[in-house]
Amino acid sequence: MDARCPKCEKVATFDIDMNKVKCSHCNFEAAYDDYIEIMKENAVNMAVDYIPDRPGF
């Protein structure tokens, strides 16, 4: 199964049997639970950086 690498943003692989996410491009490797936490943090950071373009605010 494919996943997005949080380090280089290319396609990484998720090994269901070993429960690990690995990226062959930048050698990122993490347990699935750690990977989910990293991706959650990235999503929160993107949400904080979002500034809506609304006049009057």
C-alpha positions as CSV (number, residue, x, y, z in Angstrom):
1,M,0.0,0.0,0.0
2,D,1.2,3.5,-0.7
3,A,1.6,6.4,1.7
4,R,3.0,9.9,1.5
5,C,6.4,10.4,2.9
6,P,6.4,13.2,5.5
7,K,10.0,14.0,4.9
8,C,10.3,14.3,1.1
9,E,6.6,14.1,0.2
10,K,7.1,11.4,-2.4
11,V,5.5,8.0,-2.4
12,A,6.4,5.7,0.4
13,T,5.2,2.2,1.1
14,F,3.2,0.9,4.0
15,D,4.1,-2.7,4.9
16,I,0.9,-4.0,6.5
17,D,2.7,-7.2,7.9
18,M,5.5,-5.3,9.5
19,N,3.3,-2.2,10.4
20,K,6.0,0.2,9.0
21,V,6.1,3.0,6.5
22,K,9.3,3.2,4.4
23,C,10.4,5.7,1.8
24,S,13.0,4.5,-0.7
25,H,13.7,8.0,-1.9
26,C,15.0,9.5,1.4
27,N,15.3,6.4,3.6
28,F,12.5,7.6,6.0
29,E,11.2,4.8,8.2
30,A,8.7,4.8,11.0
31,A,6.2,2.6,12.7
32,Y,2.7,3.2,11.5
33,D,1.5,4.7,14.7
34,D,4.5,7.2,14.7
35,Y,3.8,7.9,11.0
36,I,0.1,8.8,11.8
37,E,1.2,11.2,14.6
38,I,3.7,12.9,12.2
39,M,1.0,13.3,9.6
40,K,-1.5,14.7,12.2
41,E,1.1,17.3,13.2
42,N,1.7,18.2,9.6
43,A,-2.1,18.7,9.1
44,V,-2.4,20.9,12.2
45,N,0.5,23.0,11.0
46,M,-1.1,23.4,7.6
47,A,-4.4,24.5,9.2
48,V,-2.7,27.0,11.4
49,D,-0.9,28.5,8.4
50,Y,-4.1,28.9,6.4
51,I,-5.4,32.5,6.3
52,P,-8.7,32.9,4.5
53,D,-8.9,35.6,1.8
54,R,-12.0,37.4,3.0
55,P,-12.3,41.1,2.8
56,G,-13.3,42.9,6.0
57,F,-11.5,40.6,8.4
